[in-house]
Amino acid sequence: MAEAKTLKPAVLFLCTGNSCRSQMAEGLLRARFGDRFDAHSAGTSPHSLNRLAVAAMKEIGIDISTHTSKHIDTFNNVETALAVTVCDSARENCPHFPGAQRVVHHSFDDPPALAKNSATDEDALPHYRRVRDEIAAFVETIPSLIAATV
């Protein structure tokens, strides 16, 4: 007798560009809890993946270089256990997620904005590292946030 396949709960991270914060969150969740959750990310106005976000993630052994930016509409018909807005703009522009069992807002600083006056990548990377580490700490709370929805 074949066992029924159990679907993992989906988590969707949302920000404006789907280029940095939401991509880091997706990568971190896949790396830490990929056996328990399906991680996705999208943006309200997606543009290309941020190369310094890729570099900051690579420093901790997580490769997000093959991720692509996706529009939130890609997930219109996808049921998610949890939708997380990681910037204020996404929260304001996506007030309702029909497929989400629970929506949580946790705003993180925008590394590209913080680093805009940096003269070099080395000057800019500390901003990306700090936000990456803050997102990593938040990702550790995902199991309890999911458990609270059931």
DAPEVEN-V859167 format. One record per helix or strand. SS is the DSSP state (hx for helix, st for strand). FROM is the first residue (numbers start at 0). TO is the last residue. Records with the same first field share a line. If there is no record, write none. Layout:
SS=FROM-TO  FROM-TO
This chain:
st=8-14  36-42  70-70  79-79  81-84  99-99  102-104
hx=20-32  50-58  71-74  87-92  110-113  120-138  141-146
